[in-house]
Amino acid sequence: MNRRPLENLRLFKERRERVAEKLQGSVLVLTSPEESLRNGSVGHPFRQDSNLYYLTGFEEPESVFVFRPGTKPETILFVRRRNPERETWDGFRFGPELAQREFQVDAAFPIEEFSQRIAELLKGADRIYYRPYRNRKMDQLMETVLLEQKSSLGRTGLGLLPLYDSDEFLGDFRVIKSDLDLLNHRRACDLSVEAHVQTMKYVRPGMSEREIHGYFIYQIMKRGAAREGYNSIIASGPNACTLHYIFNDRELRNGDLLLVDAAGEFNYFTSDITRTYPVNGQFTDAQAEVYEGVLRVQKAVIESVKPGLPFAKLHELGAALLTDVMLELGLLTGRRDDLVAANKHRKYYPHGVGHFLGMDVHDQGLYVRNRKGEPREIQPGMVFTVEPGLYIPADDAEAAEHYRGIGVRIEDNILVTNAGYEVLTRECPKEIQDLGKIVGAQ
Ligand SMILES: [Mn+2]
């Protein structure tokens, strides 16, 4: 099928214009990731590199985008040639001619010509932005090109062109979302919220985690998601205490909590939502105590969000408040500040309070400090998660027995505004009363 650009090309043009201002004199080289093959010719579904997509909207594998603002041609795509036979098997390809027209770049060439053309395209550049170690074939090519370039300089004393990480460079642009970005990001959040609500209604004791997983995927795809934004975590009972639980194969038992950390991707933007609720809808007293503690912390951290606050303060606040909850539950004893300073809270809360969110679930960009070590402040247009959690291992002899095996995380997506913040996932229920009415209601 003909994969026209998914969005208005204006979006990609706007992004290129912003990037161009900071790229003068340099060349940016972005490559698609290697296609991972499994079982011979039938591979995993291909997803374009986020940065290549960010600047072009081009979704085919074996492609490279070269961007050199100020030098003609400024925008160059290298793409697969058209090939009727291969297209019968693998689907439509744009080929250079059509790609140039449809994606409005200055020039497009067959990917086979990359090695003979790249040296010329790098001429006069003072640095290259490129991310190595993502595509081995491209890395080898770039290495050869750089060495050739060096030797072409003769005995001038000039060294290799300096290589800068394109992830760090573009990550910084991706941290602040434009209005057009937000259109897509909101769609990802909305459809993920709806899928969570439908899943809550569907859940019953006796189902397997895998069935819940399948149902969630059905709900996001029904609403236009291209794929999951990341590997969903569907963790029942004590599995919730495994932070990156991936097996999703246990049977949900009456009395269990279920932790669902899942979201869909829309036009390369993803949401990231976690909800935890009892599979029978009714919290036990012990489950409710842990849950209310985490919910209180989550709300307090969200309420503190405002432009100008260092991002690191959110982490500190989350750790301090969760330690208070641990003290209330008798999981720890001592003074809060001493416990946090000694990292004692990490036994039950071993992760940070949130991360940037965007085209990748753990989005690029420097979160806490910049290169100079200065704290990063929260700015309007940022989107990040707030996701405190408490995980009490099933075999934890120090915890009271009724708390053992309880794992709770509550995660929402926050957009920073001039006035403070907007919770993009606010329609996803998290109050105990609301969950009691929705879970199993279908
Ligand atoms: Mn997250």
Residues whose N, C-alpha, C, O or C-beta is under 5 A from the ligand:
A	BS01	MN	D272 T385
